[in-house]
Amino acid sequence: MTSALSYAVWALLGLALLGVWLRSSIPGSSLARPGVVLERLATGPILRIALVLAWGWMGWHLFAR
């Protein structure tokens, strides 16, 4: 994969995340805010461990190269 394509994919993912965040902040929206989703995921010990492992995997494979 070329670096230009990689940057384009990251830009699209960032724009999609921004769109979801903006859509969820509208009053009366049925879409949960990202903070609420992470809070709900971090309530159980097994899901908390899975969240930390997923974050570590992302850091190792996407940002360490």
PDB file as gemmi writes it, atoms N, CA and C in Angstrom:
CRYST1    1.000    1.000    1.000  90.00  90.00  90.00 P 1                      
ATOM      1  N   MET A   1       0.839  -1.164   0.000  1.00  0.00           N  
ATOM      2  CA  MET A   1       0.000   0.000   0.000  1.00  0.00           C  
ATOM      3  C   MET A   1       0.896   1.243   0.000  1.00  0.00           C  
ATOM      4  N   THR A   2       0.603   2.184  -0.855  1.00  0.00           N  
ATOM      5  CA  THR A   2       1.405   3.399  -0.908  1.00  0.00           C  
ATOM      6  C   THR A   2       1.070   4.310   0.262  1.00  0.00           C  
ATOM      7  N   SER A   3       1.966   5.215   0.544  1.00  0.00           N  
ATOM      8  CA  SER A   3       1.740   6.097   1.683  1.00  0.00           C  
ATOM      9  C   SER A   3       0.586   7.066   1.410  1.00  0.00           C  
ATOM     10  N   ALA A   4       0.406   7.489   0.157  1.00  0.00           N  
ATOM     11  CA  ALA A   4      -0.712   8.394  -0.154  1.00  0.00           C  
ATOM     12  C   ALA A   4      -2.047   7.701   0.088  1.00  0.00           C  
ATOM     13  N   LEU A   5      -2.156   6.449  -0.295  1.00  0.00           N  
ATOM     14  CA  LEU A   5      -3.382   5.694  -0.054  1.00  0.00           C  
ATOM     15  C   LEU A   5      -3.598   5.488   1.440  1.00  0.00           C  
ATOM     16  N   SER A   6      -2.534   5.229   2.152  1.00  0.00           N  
ATOM     17  CA  SER A   6      -2.634   5.043   3.600  1.00  0.00           C  
ATOM     18  C   SER A   6      -3.120   6.323   4.274  1.00  0.00           C  
ATOM     19  N   TYR A   7      -2.569   7.454   3.872  1.00  0.00           N  
ATOM     20  CA  TYR A   7      -3.016   8.735   4.439  1.00  0.00           C  
ATOM     21  C   TYR A   7      -4.468   9.023   4.085  1.00  0.00           C  
ATOM     22  N   ALA A   8      -4.878   8.663   2.887  1.00  0.00           N  
ATOM     23  CA  ALA A   8      -6.266   8.879   2.470  1.00  0.00           C  
ATOM     24  C   ALA A   8      -7.217   8.032   3.319  1.00  0.00           C  
ATOM     25  N   VAL A   9      -6.848   6.792   3.596  1.00  0.00           N  
ATOM     26  CA  VAL A   9      -7.676   5.923   4.431  1.00  0.00           C  
ATOM     27  C   VAL A   9      -7.779   6.491   5.841  1.00  0.00           C  
ATOM     28  N   TRP A  10      -6.652   6.955   6.406  1.00  0.00           N  
ATOM     29  CA  TRP A  10      -6.683   7.540   7.741  1.00  0.00           C  
ATOM     30  C   TRP A  10      -7.529   8.800   7.778  1.00  0.00           C  
ATOM     31  N   ALA A  11      -7.450   9.603   6.707  1.00  0.00           N  
ATOM     32  CA  ALA A  11      -8.262  10.816   6.642  1.00  0.00           C  
ATOM     33  C   ALA A  11      -9.750  10.466   6.583  1.00  0.00           C  
ATOM     34  N   LEU A  12     -10.110   9.459   5.802  1.00  0.00           N  
ATOM     35  CA  LEU A  12     -11.507   9.027   5.730  1.00  0.00           C  
ATOM     36  C   LEU A  12     -12.002   8.491   7.066  1.00  0.00           C  
ATOM     37  N   LEU A  13     -11.172   7.721   7.741  1.00  0.00           N  
ATOM     38  CA  LEU A  13     -11.553   7.210   9.059  1.00  0.00           C  
ATOM     39  C   LEU A  13     -11.721   8.359  10.061  1.00  0.00           C  
ATOM     40  N   GLY A  14     -10.843   9.339  10.007  1.00  0.00           N  
ATOM     41  CA  GLY A  14     -10.957  10.489  10.890  1.00  0.00           C  
ATOM     42  C   GLY A  14     -12.220  11.293  10.615  1.00  0.00           C  
ATOM     43  N   LEU A  15     -12.532  11.502   9.333  1.00  0.00           N  
ATOM     44  CA  LEU A  15     -13.752  12.221   8.979  1.00  0.00           C  
ATOM     45  C   LEU A  15     -15.001  11.453   9.397  1.00  0.00           C  
ATOM     46  N   ALA A  16     -14.973  10.130   9.252  1.00  0.00           N  
ATOM     47  CA  ALA A  16     -16.111   9.314   9.673  1.00  0.00           C  
ATOM     48  C   ALA A  16     -16.293   9.396  11.186  1.00  0.00           C  
ATOM     49  N   LEU A  17     -15.193   9.348  11.923  1.00  0.00           N  
ATOM     50  CA  LEU A  17     -15.276   9.466  13.377  1.00  0.00           C  
ATOM     51  C   LEU A  17     -15.801  10.839  13.784  1.00  0.00           C  
ATOM     52  N   LEU A  18     -15.343  11.871  13.114  1.00  0.00           N  
ATOM     53  CA  LEU A  18     -15.836  13.212  13.391  1.00  0.00           C  
ATOM     54  C   LEU A  18     -17.325  13.330  13.080  1.00  0.00           C  
ATOM     55  N   GLY A  19     -17.757  12.719  11.987  1.00  0.00           N  
ATOM     56  CA  GLY A  19     -19.174  12.732  11.637  1.00  0.00           C  
ATOM     57  C   GLY A  19     -20.034  12.020  12.659  1.00  0.00           C  
ATOM     58  N   VAL A  20     -19.563  10.868  13.133  1.00  0.00           N  
ATOM     59  CA  VAL A  20     -20.305  10.127  14.162  1.00  0.00           C  
ATOM     60  C   VAL A  20     -20.369  10.940  15.450  1.00  0.00           C  
ATOM     61  N   TRP A  21     -19.254  11.573  15.820  1.00  0.00           N  
ATOM     62  CA  TRP A  21     -19.230  12.372  17.040  1.00  0.00           C  
ATOM     63  C   TRP A  21     -20.192  13.554  16.936  1.00  0.00           C  
ATOM     64  N   LEU A  22     -20.170  14.243  15.781  1.00  0.00           N  
ATOM     65  CA  LEU A  22     -21.082  15.375  15.600  1.00  0.00           C  
ATOM     66  C   LEU A  22     -22.542  14.925  15.596  1.00  0.00           C  
ATOM     67  N   ARG A  23     -22.819  13.815  14.942  1.00  0.00           N  
ATOM     68  CA  ARG A  23     -24.195  13.286  14.866  1.00  0.00           C  
ATOM     69  C   ARG A  23     -24.696  12.879  16.245  1.00  0.00           C  
ATOM     70  N   SER A  24     -23.794  12.335  17.063  1.00  0.00           N  
ATOM     71  CA  SER A  24     -24.207  11.883  18.391  1.00  0.00           C  
ATOM     72  C   SER A  24     -24.414  13.044  19.357  1.00  0.00           C  
ATOM     73  N   SER A  25     -23.857  14.208  19.056  1.00  0.00           N  
ATOM     74  CA  SER A  25     -24.007  15.345  19.974  1.00  0.00           C  
ATOM     75  C   SER A  25     -25.280  16.146  19.731  1.00  0.00           C  
ATOM     76  N   ILE A  26     -26.028  15.798  18.701  1.00  0.00           N  
ATOM     77  CA  ILE A  26     -27.304  16.474  18.423  1.00  0.00           C  
ATOM     78  C   ILE A  26     -28.320  16.035  19.477  1.00  0.00           C  
ATOM     79  N   PRO A  27     -29.016  16.999  20.110  1.00  0.00           N  
ATOM     80  CA  PRO A  27     -30.028  16.624  21.104  1.00  0.00           C  
ATOM     81  C   PRO A  27     -31.122  15.746  20.491  1.00  0.00           C  
ATOM     82  N   GLY A  28     -31.468  14.685  21.179  1.00  0.00           N  
ATOM     83  CA  GLY A  28     -32.491  13.760  20.710  1.00  0.00           C  
ATOM     84  C   GLY A  28     -31.974  12.702  19.753  1.00  0.00           C  
ATOM     85  N   SER A  29     -30.660  12.656  19.545  1.00  0.00           N  
ATOM     86  CA  SER A  29     -30.088  11.669  18.632  1.00  0.00           C  
ATOM     87  C   SER A  29     -30.141  10.275  19.257  1.00  0.00           C  
ATOM     88  N   SER A  30     -30.409   9.277  18.431  1.00  0.00           N  
ATOM     89  CA  SER A  30     -30.445   7.903  18.933  1.00  0.00           C  
ATOM     90  C   SER A  30     -29.049   7.277  18.944  1.00  0.00           C  
ATOM     91  N   LEU A  31     -28.060   7.998  18.462  1.00  0.00           N  
ATOM     92  CA  LEU A  31     -26.688   7.509  18.400  1.00  0.00           C  
ATOM     93  C   LEU A  31     -25.974   7.846  19.707  1.00  0.00           C  
ATOM     94  N   ALA A  32     -25.340   6.848  20.319  1.00  0.00           N  
ATOM     95  CA  ALA A  32     -24.637   7.074  21.583  1.00  0.00           C  
ATOM     96  C   ALA A  32     -23.322   7.800  21.333  1.00  0.00           C  
ATOM     97  N   ARG A  33     -22.957   8.653  22.275  1.00  0.00           N  
ATOM     98  CA  ARG A  33     -21.687   9.365  22.172  1.00  0.00           C  
ATOM     99  C   ARG A  33     -20.539   8.389  22.417  1.00  0.00           C  
ATOM    100  N   PRO A  34     -19.358   8.641  21.802  1.00  0.00           N  
ATOM    101  CA  PRO A  34     -18.220   7.719  21.970  1.00  0.00           C  
ATOM    102  C   PRO A  34     -17.815   7.519  23.424  1.00  0.00           C  
ATOM    103  N   GLY A  35     -17.905   8.557  24.250  1.00  0.00           N  
ATOM    104  CA  GLY A  35     -17.572   8.414  25.669  1.00  0.00           C  
ATOM    105  C   GLY A  35     -18.502   7.468  26.396  1.00  0.00           C  
ATOM    106  N   VAL A  36     -19.770   7.505  26.046  1.00  0.00           N  
ATOM    107  CA  VAL A  36     -20.753   6.609  26.661  1.00  0.00           C  
ATOM    108  C   VAL A  36     -20.471   5.167  26.254  1.00  0.00           C  
ATOM    109  N   VAL A  37     -20.109   4.963  24.999  1.00  0.00           N  
ATOM    110  CA  VAL A  37     -19.790   3.610  24.526  1.00  0.00           C  
ATOM    111  C   VAL A  37     -18.564   3.068  25.248  1.00  0.00           C  
ATOM    112  N   LEU A  38     -17.509   3.878  25.363  1.00  0.00           N  
ATOM    113  CA  LEU A  38     -16.307   3.421  26.076  1.00  0.00           C  
ATOM    114  C   LEU A  38     -16.577   3.181  27.547  1.00  0.00           C  
ATOM    115  N   GLU A  39     -17.400   4.024  28.148  1.00  0.00           N  
ATOM    116  CA  GLU A  39     -17.754   3.824  29.554  1.00  0.00           C  
ATOM    117  C   GLU A  39     -18.498   2.508  29.749  1.00  0.00           C  
ATOM    118  N   ARG A  40     -19.401   2.218  28.841  1.00  0.00           N  
ATOM    119  CA  ARG A  40     -20.154   0.972  28.935  1.00  0.00           C  
ATOM    120  C   ARG A  40     -19.256  -0.239  28.706  1.00  0.00           C  
ATOM    121  N   LEU A  41     -18.276  -0.107  27.789  1.00  0.00           N  
ATOM    122  CA  LEU A  41     -17.355  -1.212  27.544  1.00  0.00           C  
ATOM    123  C   LEU A  41     -16.434  -1.462  28.731  1.00  0.00           C  
ATOM    124  N   ALA A  42     -16.074  -0.407  29.443  1.00  0.00           N  
ATOM    125  CA  ALA A  42     -15.108  -0.525  30.531  1.00  0.00           C  
ATOM    126  C   ALA A  42     -15.738  -0.908  31.858  1.00  0.00           C  
ATOM    127  N   THR A  43     -17.020  -1.256  31.895  1.00  0.00           N  
ATOM    128  CA  THR A  43     -17.640  -1.598  33.173  1.00  0.00           C  
ATOM    129  C   THR A  43     -17.302  -3.003  33.629  1.00  0.00           C  
ATOM    130  N   GLY A  44     -17.236  -3.956  32.719  1.00  0.00           N  
ATOM    131  CA  GLY A  44     -16.925  -5.330  33.097  1.00  0.00           C  
ATOM    132  C   GLY A  44     -15.444  -5.609  33.013  1.00  0.00           C  
ATOM    133  N   PRO A  45     -14.930  -6.475  33.875  1.00  0.00           N  
ATOM    134  CA  PRO A  45     -13.485  -6.730  33.879  1.00  0.00           C  
ATOM    135  C   PRO A  45     -12.982  -7.401  32.593  1.00  0.00           C  
ATOM    136  N   ILE A  46     -13.756  -8.279  32.021  1.00  0.00           N  
ATOM    137  CA  ILE A  46     -13.316  -8.960  30.793  1.00  0.00           C  
ATOM    138  C   ILE A  46     -13.319  -7.990  29.621  1.00  0.00           C  
ATOM    139  N   LEU A  47     -14.349  -7.171  29.539  1.00  0.00           N  
ATOM    140  CA  LEU A  47     -14.386  -6.179  28.467  1.00  0.00           C  
ATOM    141  C   LEU A  47     -13.312  -5.117  28.646  1.00  0.00           C  
ATOM    142  N   ARG A  48     -12.989  -4.791  29.878  1.00  0.00           N  
ATOM    143  CA  ARG A  48     -11.915  -3.827  30.131  1.00  0.00           C  
ATOM    144  C   ARG A  48     -10.578  -4.380  29.657  1.00  0.00           C  
ATOM    145  N   ILE A  49     -10.322  -5.649  29.917  1.00  0.00           N  
ATOM    146  CA  ILE A  49      -9.084  -6.283  29.455  1.00  0.00           C  
ATOM    147  C   ILE A  49      -9.059  -6.330  27.930  1.00  0.00           C  
ATOM    148  N   ALA A  50     -10.194  -6.662  27.303  1.00  0.00           N  
ATOM    149  CA  ALA A  50     -10.261  -6.691  25.840  1.00  0.00           C  
ATOM    150  C   ALA A  50     -10.015  -5.303  25.258  1.00  0.00           C  
ATOM    151  N   LEU A  51     -10.521  -4.271  25.911  1.00  0.00           N  
ATOM    152  CA  LEU A  51     -10.312  -2.905  25.448  1.00  0.00           C  
ATOM    153  C   LEU A  51      -8.835  -2.516  25.523  1.00  0.00           C  
ATOM    154  N   VAL A  52      -8.173  -2.868  26.604  1.00  0.00           N  
ATOM    155  CA  VAL A  52      -6.747  -2.568  26.753  1.00  0.00           C  
ATOM    156  C   VAL A  52      -5.929  -3.354  25.734  1.00  0.00           C  
ATOM    157  N   LEU A  53      -6.273  -4.618  25.510  1.00  0.00           N  
ATOM    158  CA  LEU A  53      -5.557  -5.414  24.513  1.00  0.00           C  
ATOM    159  C   LEU A  53      -5.759  -4.863  23.108  1.00  0.00           C  
ATOM    160  N   ALA A  54      -6.970  -4.432  22.788  1.00  0.00           N  
ATOM    161  CA  ALA A  54      -7.231  -3.858  21.465  1.00  0.00           C  
ATOM    162  C   ALA A  54      -6.446  -2.563  21.284  1.00  0.00           C  
ATOM    163  N   TRP A  55      -6.391  -1.736  22.336  1.00  0.00           N  
ATOM    164  CA  TRP A  55      -5.640  -0.496  22.264  1.00  0.00           C  
ATOM    165  C   TRP A  55      -4.142  -0.786  22.089  1.00  0.00           C  
ATOM    166  N   GLY A  56      -3.632  -1.772  22.803  1.00  0.00           N  
ATOM    167  CA  GLY A  56      -2.226  -2.160  22.662  1.00  0.00           C  
ATOM    168  C   GLY A  56      -1.916  -2.706  21.286  1.00  0.00           C  
ATOM    169  N   TRP A  57      -2.840  -3.509  20.742  1.00  0.00           N  
ATOM    170  CA  TRP A  57      -2.641  -4.054  19.397  1.00  0.00           C  
ATOM    171  C   TRP A  57      -2.597  -2.931  18.375  1.00  0.00           C  
ATOM    172  N   MET A  58      -3.515  -1.964  18.508  1.00  0.00           N  
ATOM    173  CA  MET A  58      -3.528  -0.837  17.576  1.00  0.00           C  
ATOM    174  C   MET A  58      -2.243  -0.033  17.680  1.00  0.00           C  
ATOM    175  N   GLY A  59      -1.790   0.208  18.880  1.00  0.00           N  
ATOM    176  CA  GLY A  59      -0.553   0.959  19.060  1.00  0.00           C  
ATOM    177  C   GLY A  59       0.645   0.242  18.482  1.00  0.00           C  
ATOM    178  N   TRP A  60       0.695  -1.054  18.661  1.00  0.00           N  
ATOM    179  CA  TRP A  60       1.827  -1.831  18.164  1.00  0.00           C  
ATOM    180  C   TRP A  60       1.824  -1.923  16.647  1.00  0.00           C  
ATOM    181  N   HIS A  61       0.667  -2.216  16.042  1.00  0.00           N  
ATOM    182  CA  HIS A  61       0.619  -2.469  14.607  1.00  0.00           C  
ATOM    183  C   HIS A  61       0.444  -1.224  13.754  1.00  0.00           C  
ATOM    184  N   LEU A  62      -0.199  -0.201  14.279  1.00  0.00           N  
ATOM    185  CA  LEU A  62      -0.478   0.956  13.431  1.00  0.00           C  
ATOM    186  C   LEU A  62       0.445   2.140  13.693  1.00  0.00           C  
ATOM    187  N   PHE A  63       0.856   2.344  14.933  1.00  0.00           N  
ATOM    188  CA  PHE A  63       1.602   3.548  15.243  1.00  0.00           C  
ATOM    189  C   PHE A  63       3.098   3.312  15.467  1.00  0.00           C  
ATOM    190  N   ALA A  64       3.522   2.079  15.642  1.00  0.00           N  
ATOM    191  CA  ALA A  64       4.925   1.817  15.923  1.00  0.00           C  
ATOM    192  C   ALA A  64       5.760   1.634  14.664  1.00  0.00           C  
ATOM    193  N   ARG A  65       5.131   1.635  13.527  1.00  0.00           N  
ATOM    194  CA  ARG A  65       5.901   1.425  12.287  1.00  0.00           C  
ATOM    195  C   ARG A  65       6.368   2.705  11.688  1.00  0.00           C  
TER     196      ARG A  65                                                      
END                                                                             
